[in-house]
Amino acid sequence: MKGAKSLSFSISIFLIRITHVRFLMAIRDYFYAFLNLILGCKNPWGLLLILLGFRNKVAIKVKSKPETLSISATKRNYKILYYICLLRNQQRLVFQKGYLVFPPHRLVLKQDELLKERLAVILLASKWGLLLSEYNEKHYVVTLKNGLKFKVRKDNLADINAIIETFCKKVYDEFCCDIKGKVVLDIGAFIGDTPLMFSTKGAKLVIAYEPDPIAYKLALENIKLNNISNIRLINAGIGNKRRIMKIKAYAQDKEVIAHVLPLDQIVKDIGEIDLIKMDCEGCEFSIMSSVSNETLSKVKELIIEYHDYPEPIVKKLESAGFIVKVKKPWCICEGKPVGFLYAKKKISCA
């Protein structure tokens, strides 16, 4: 049985590798992009002159209303034009007197302030039915259909992607059918999306750890923004031992100082835990290899996002008396499978 599961897992990884062949993806993406440019621009062929090297700059006219938007396109900024055309084709663009409005979002951009990162955030929000509004110079507020609100960075796609995964794609719902009245340990809280998800599902207490100080600050603000009182947020990471170390800030090209605490100590301080959710970008292997079976005996369920072949974690959990279910990876990142596994403590017959 285990051999069949292992074979199925390997086949799924192989299929994902095939579907992610860069050449085929490039052809698909270029075709889709050019189709949207043809639909959204009055003179899309001008962009071809730039990409082929015949021109350095061309004024491209977008079929916007009530006025026509003209963008000076170059090799460096052509993605801005592409995103504008996508929004225009989705009827989410109004241009007038030098300002762009993106209904139904409550935000305005000046023509000379167009940045591809901000347009990408607007596109994602539009695709998943999320409402954006201005907060300050660096942040939007995202409002979900269930009323929850999140402060997100305008120039960082990771924030809104986390919200989409948790609340739109509902990647945890398969494992979180009954959270009401439970104690949850959330390892990798990021901007507060999963702690707030557990809280709204009825958790008694959510104890959440986030090592990145920038994400931690956003998580704190998002918890306050939603008036949630049953989340205890700690600015620290979980590892195999207590230490202070440099970590790469998530979705940013810089390192930050993080305090790291051992999982054994955390569980000892909390006591019985109904559910541990772990998403720590590869650190799950060192955490699980060092945690004791005595600690795991105080835990009923675990949801772990794995960022490599998960067999070592599976063996550890099975040896500690858990039934483990490994879900097929949903992507390959840097040659490694990424997916979820769910573990539940075996019910004793004694």
C-alpha positions as CSV (number, residue, x, y, z in Angstrom):
1,M,0.0,0.0,0.0
2,K,2.8,2.4,1.0
3,G,4.6,1.5,-2.3
4,A,1.5,2.5,-4.3
5,K,1.2,5.8,-2.5
6,S,4.9,6.5,-3.1
7,L,4.5,5.7,-6.8
8,S,1.5,8.0,-7.0
9,F,3.3,10.8,-5.3
10,S,6.3,10.4,-7.7
11,I,4.1,10.3,-10.7
12,S,2.3,13.5,-9.6
13,I,5.6,15.3,-9.2
14,F,6.7,14.1,-12.7
15,L,3.4,15.4,-14.2
16,I,3.9,18.8,-12.5
17,R,7.4,19.0,-13.9
18,I,6.0,18.3,-17.4
19,T,3.3,21.0,-17.1
20,H,5.9,23.5,-15.9
21,V,8.2,23.2,-18.9
22,R,9.4,26.7,-19.4
23,F,9.3,26.7,-23.2
24,L,5.7,25.7,-23.4
25,M,4.7,28.1,-20.6
26,A,6.5,30.9,-22.4
27,I,4.6,30.2,-25.6
28,R,1.3,30.1,-23.8
29,D,2.0,33.3,-21.8
30,Y,3.1,35.2,-24.8
31,F,0.1,34.2,-26.8
32,Y,-2.3,35.2,-24.0
33,A,-0.5,38.5,-23.4
34,F,-0.5,39.5,-27.1
35,L,-4.2,38.6,-27.3
36,N,-5.0,40.9,-24.5
37,L,-2.9,43.6,-26.0
38,I,-4.8,43.3,-29.3
39,L,-8.1,43.6,-27.5
40,G,-7.0,46.4,-25.2
41,C,-4.9,48.7,-27.5
42,K,-5.5,50.7,-30.6
43,N,-2.0,50.2,-31.9
44,P,-0.7,46.9,-30.3
45,W,1.8,46.4,-33.2
46,G,3.9,49.2,-31.8
47,L,4.9,47.0,-28.9
48,L,6.3,44.4,-31.4
49,L,8.6,47.0,-32.8
50,I,10.0,47.5,-29.3
51,L,10.3,43.9,-28.4
52,L,12.0,43.2,-31.8
53,G,14.5,46.0,-31.2
54,F,13.3,48.3,-34.1
55,R,12.1,51.0,-31.7
56,N,13.2,52.1,-28.2
57,K,9.9,53.8,-27.3
58,V,6.4,53.8,-28.7
59,A,3.2,55.7,-27.6
60,I,0.6,52.9,-27.2
61,K,-3.0,54.0,-26.9
62,V,-5.3,52.0,-24.6
63,K,-9.0,51.6,-25.5
64,S,-10.0,53.2,-22.2
65,K,-13.1,55.2,-21.4
66,P,-14.2,58.0,-21.3
67,E,-10.8,59.1,-22.4
68,T,-8.0,57.3,-24.3
69,L,-5.0,56.5,-22.1
70,S,-1.6,56.8,-23.8
71,I,1.4,55.0,-22.4
72,S,4.9,55.5,-23.5
73,A,6.0,51.8,-23.8
74,T,9.6,50.6,-23.6
75,K,11.2,47.2,-22.9
76,R,11.4,48.1,-19.2
77,N,7.8,48.9,-18.7
78,Y,5.8,46.9,-21.2
79,K,4.3,44.8,-18.4
80,I,2.5,47.9,-17.1
81,L,0.8,48.1,-20.5
82,Y,-0.1,44.4,-20.3
83,Y,-1.7,44.7,-16.8
84,I,-3.5,47.9,-17.9
85,C,-5.0,46.0,-20.9
86,L,-6.0,43.1,-18.7
87,L,-7.9,45.5,-16.4
88,R,-9.4,47.3,-19.3
89,N,-10.6,44.1,-21.0
90,Q,-12.2,43.0,-17.7
91,Q,-14.0,46.4,-17.6
92,R,-12.2,47.4,-14.5
93,L,-10.5,50.6,-15.8
94,V,-11.7,54.2,-16.1
95,F,-9.4,56.9,-17.3
96,Q,-10.1,60.6,-17.1
97,K,-8.1,63.8,-16.6
98,G,-4.8,62.0,-15.8
99,Y,-6.3,59.6,-13.2
100,L,-7.1,55.9,-13.4
101,V,-10.0,54.3,-11.4
102,F,-10.5,50.6,-11.1
103,P,-14.1,49.9,-10.2
104,P,-15.3,48.5,-7.9
105,H,-12.1,49.1,-5.9
106,R,-12.0,52.3,-3.9
107,L,-8.6,53.6,-5.2
108,V,-7.2,56.0,-7.7
109,L,-3.8,56.1,-9.4
110,K,-2.2,59.0,-11.3
111,Q,-1.1,58.3,-14.8
112,D,2.5,59.0,-13.9
113,E,2.4,56.7,-10.8
114,L,1.7,53.4,-12.5
115,L,3.8,50.5,-11.1
116,K,3.5,46.9,-12.3
117,E,3.6,45.6,-8.7
118,R,0.6,47.7,-7.7
119,L,-1.3,46.8,-10.9
120,A,-0.6,43.1,-10.3
121,V,-2.2,43.4,-6.8
122,I,-5.3,45.1,-8.3
123,L,-5.5,42.3,-10.9
124,L,-5.4,39.5,-8.3
125,A,-8.0,41.2,-6.1
126,S,-10.3,41.7,-9.1
127,K,-9.9,38.0,-10.2
128,W,-10.9,36.7,-6.7
129,G,-13.6,39.2,-5.9
130,L,-11.7,41.1,-3.2
131,L,-12.3,44.8,-2.6
132,L,-9.3,47.1,-2.4
133,S,-9.3,50.6,-0.8
134,E,-6.6,53.1,0.0
135,Y,-5.0,53.0,3.5
136,N,-1.8,55.0,3.1
137,E,1.0,55.6,0.7
138,K,2.4,52.0,1.1
139,H,-0.7,49.9,1.9
140,Y,-4.1,48.9,0.7
141,V,-6.9,47.4,2.8
142,V,-8.4,44.2,1.3
143,T,-12.0,43.5,2.3
144,L,-13.2,39.9,2.0
145,K,-16.8,38.8,1.2
146,N,-17.1,37.5,4.8
147,G,-16.3,41.0,6.2
148,L,-12.7,40.4,7.3
149,K,-10.2,43.1,6.4
150,F,-6.4,43.0,5.9
151,K,-3.8,45.6,5.5
152,V,-1.5,44.6,2.7
153,R,1.6,46.1,1.0
154,K,1.0,47.7,-2.4
155,D,4.3,46.5,-3.8
156,N,4.3,42.9,-2.4
157,L,2.2,40.2,-4.1
158,A,3.0,37.8,-1.2
159,D,0.4,39.5,1.1
160,I,-2.6,39.2,-1.2
161,N,-1.5,35.8,-2.4
162,A,-1.6,34.5,1.2
163,I,-5.1,35.9,1.6
164,I,-6.2,34.3,-1.6
165,E,-4.8,30.9,-0.7
166,T,-6.4,30.9,2.8
167,F,-9.8,32.5,2.1
168,C,-10.5,32.1,-1.6
169,K,-8.8,28.8,-2.5
170,K,-9.4,27.6,1.1
171,V,-6.4,25.4,1.1
172,Y,-6.9,24.6,4.8
173,D,-10.6,23.9,4.8
174,E,-10.1,20.2,3.9
175,F,-8.3,19.7,7.2
176,C,-10.1,22.2,9.4
177,C,-13.7,20.9,9.5
178,D,-14.0,21.2,13.3
179,I,-12.0,23.9,14.9
180,K,-14.7,25.2,17.3
181,G,-13.5,25.4,20.9
182,K,-10.0,24.1,20.1
183,V,-6.5,25.4,20.9
184,V,-4.4,26.0,17.8
185,L,-0.6,26.6,17.5
186,D,0.1,28.5,14.2
187,I,3.7,28.3,13.2
188,G,4.2,30.8,10.4
189,A,1.5,33.4,10.9
190,F,2.8,35.7,8.2
191,I,0.4,38.8,8.0
192,G,-2.3,37.1,10.2
193,D,-4.3,35.3,7.5
194,T,-4.3,31.9,9.1
195,P,-4.7,33.0,12.7
196,L,-7.7,35.0,11.7
197,M,-9.0,32.1,9.7
198,F,-8.8,29.8,12.7
199,S,-10.4,32.4,14.9
200,T,-13.3,32.9,12.7
201,K,-13.9,29.2,12.5
202,G,-14.4,29.2,16.2
203,A,-11.1,28.3,17.8
204,K,-10.9,28.9,21.5
205,L,-7.4,30.2,21.4
206,V,-4.8,30.7,18.6
207,I,-1.2,31.0,19.6
208,A,0.7,32.2,16.5
209,Y,4.4,32.7,15.8
210,E,5.9,34.8,13.1
211,P,9.7,35.5,12.9
212,D,9.7,38.3,10.2
213,P,9.3,41.6,12.1
214,I,7.6,43.3,9.1
215,A,5.0,40.5,8.6
216,Y,4.6,40.3,12.4
217,K,3.7,44.0,12.6
218,L,1.2,43.7,9.7
219,A,-0.3,40.6,11.5
220,L,-0.7,42.6,14.7
221,E,-2.5,45.4,12.8
222,N,-4.8,43.0,11.0
223,I,-5.8,41.3,14.2
224,K,-6.7,44.8,15.7
225,L,-8.4,45.8,12.4
226,N,-10.8,42.9,12.9
227,N,-11.3,43.3,16.7
228,I,-10.2,39.7,17.4
229,S,-9.2,39.0,21.0
230,N,-8.5,35.2,21.0
231,I,-5.2,35.4,19.1
232,R,-1.9,35.5,20.9
233,L,0.9,36.6,18.5
234,I,4.6,36.2,19.2
235,N,7.4,37.7,17.1
236,A,9.6,34.6,17.0
237,G,10.3,31.6,14.8
238,I,10.2,27.9,15.8
239,G,13.3,25.8,15.3
240,N,15.3,22.9,16.7
241,K,16.9,25.0,19.5
242,R,16.8,28.4,21.1
243,R,18.9,31.0,19.2
244,I,19.1,34.3,17.4
245,M,19.7,34.1,13.7
246,K,19.4,35.9,10.4
247,I,16.6,34.8,8.1
248,K,15.5,36.0,4.7
249,A,12.4,38.2,4.9
250,Y,9.6,36.4,3.0
251,A,9.2,37.8,-0.6
252,Q,11.9,40.4,0.0
253,D,15.6,40.7,-0.9
254,K,16.9,41.3,2.6
255,E,17.8,39.5,5.8
256,V,16.3,40.2,9.3
257,I,17.2,39.2,12.8
258,A,14.8,36.6,14.3
259,H,14.5,34.9,17.7
260,V,14.0,31.2,17.4
261,L,12.5,28.9,20.0
262,P,12.4,25.1,20.2
263,L,9.0,23.4,19.7
264,D,9.5,21.2,22.7
265,Q,9.6,24.3,25.0
266,I,6.6,26.0,23.3
267,V,4.4,22.9,23.7
268,K,5.5,22.4,27.3
269,D,4.5,26.0,28.1
270,I,1.1,25.7,26.4
271,G,0.1,22.2,27.4
272,E,-2.4,20.2,25.4
273,I,-2.7,21.4,21.8
274,D,-5.6,20.4,19.5
275,L,-3.9,21.4,16.2
276,I,-0.5,22.6,15.0
277,K,-0.4,24.3,11.6
278,M,3.1,24.7,10.3
279,D,4.2,26.7,7.2
280,C,7.8,27.8,7.7
281,E,9.3,27.6,4.2
282,G,11.4,24.4,4.7
283,C,12.2,24.7,8.4
284,E,9.6,22.0,9.1
285,F,12.2,19.3,8.5
286,S,14.6,20.5,11.2
287,I,11.7,21.2,13.6
288,M,10.2,17.8,13.2
289,S,13.5,16.0,13.4
290,S,14.3,17.5,16.8
291,V,10.9,17.4,18.4
292,S,10.4,14.7,21.0
293,N,7.7,12.0,21.0
294,E,6.7,13.2,24.5
295,T,5.9,16.6,23.0
296,L,4.0,15.1,20.1
297,S,1.9,13.1,22.6
298,K,0.4,16.4,23.7
299,V,-0.7,17.2,20.1
300,K,-3.9,15.8,18.5
301,E,-3.5,17.0,14.9
302,L,-1.0,18.6,12.6
303,I,-1.2,20.4,9.2
304,I,2.2,20.8,7.7
305,E,3.1,22.4,4.4
306,Y,6.2,20.5,3.1
307,H,8.8,22.1,0.9
308,D,10.7,18.9,-0.1
309,Y,10.1,15.2,-0.2
310,P,8.1,14.7,3.1
311,E,9.1,11.1,3.9
312,P,11.3,12.0,7.0
313,I,8.4,13.9,8.6
314,V,6.0,11.1,7.8
315,K,8.2,8.5,9.5
316,K,8.6,10.8,12.5
317,L,4.9,11.3,12.9
318,E,4.0,7.6,12.4
319,S,6.6,6.6,15.0
320,A,4.9,9.0,17.4
321,G,1.5,7.3,16.9
322,F,-0.1,9.5,14.1
323,I,-2.0,8.4,11.0
324,V,-0.5,10.5,8.2
325,K,-2.1,11.5,4.9
326,V,0.2,13.2,2.3
327,K,-1.6,15.3,-0.3
328,K,-0.2,15.4,-3.8
329,P,2.1,18.4,-4.3
330,W,0.5,21.4,-5.8
331,C,3.7,22.9,-7.3
332,I,7.4,22.3,-7.7
333,C,9.6,25.1,-6.3
334,E,13.3,25.1,-7.1
335,G,13.1,21.4,-8.0
336,K,11.3,20.4,-4.7
337,P,7.7,19.4,-4.3
338,V,5.4,21.7,-2.2
339,G,2.2,20.4,-0.7
340,F,0.4,19.6,2.5
341,L,0.3,16.6,4.9
342,Y,-2.2,16.0,7.6
343,A,-1.6,13.9,10.7
344,K,-4.0,12.8,13.3
345,K,-3.3,10.9,16.6
346,K,-4.5,7.3,16.5
347,I,-7.4,6.6,18.8
348,S,-6.4,4.3,21.6
349,C,-8.6,1.3,22.1
350,A,-7.6,0.9,25.8
